[in-house]
């Protein structure tokens, strides 16, 4: 399992793409589960499963 907390928040577009490609490769090639915290809408849109926290409670929305 790979835990990521705002891993791309301070990266420029080019380096952000590199990191996300590496993460996707790990997920596919090594069958790694990734739990990522992000506010980046592009990253959220690419998620296969989305869990949000509202009012202190987890809600699955995807």
Secondary structure, DSSP 8 states (H G I E B T S, - for coil): -EEEESTTTT--HHHHHHHHHHHHHHHHHS---EEEE---HHHHHH-SS-EEEETTEEEE--
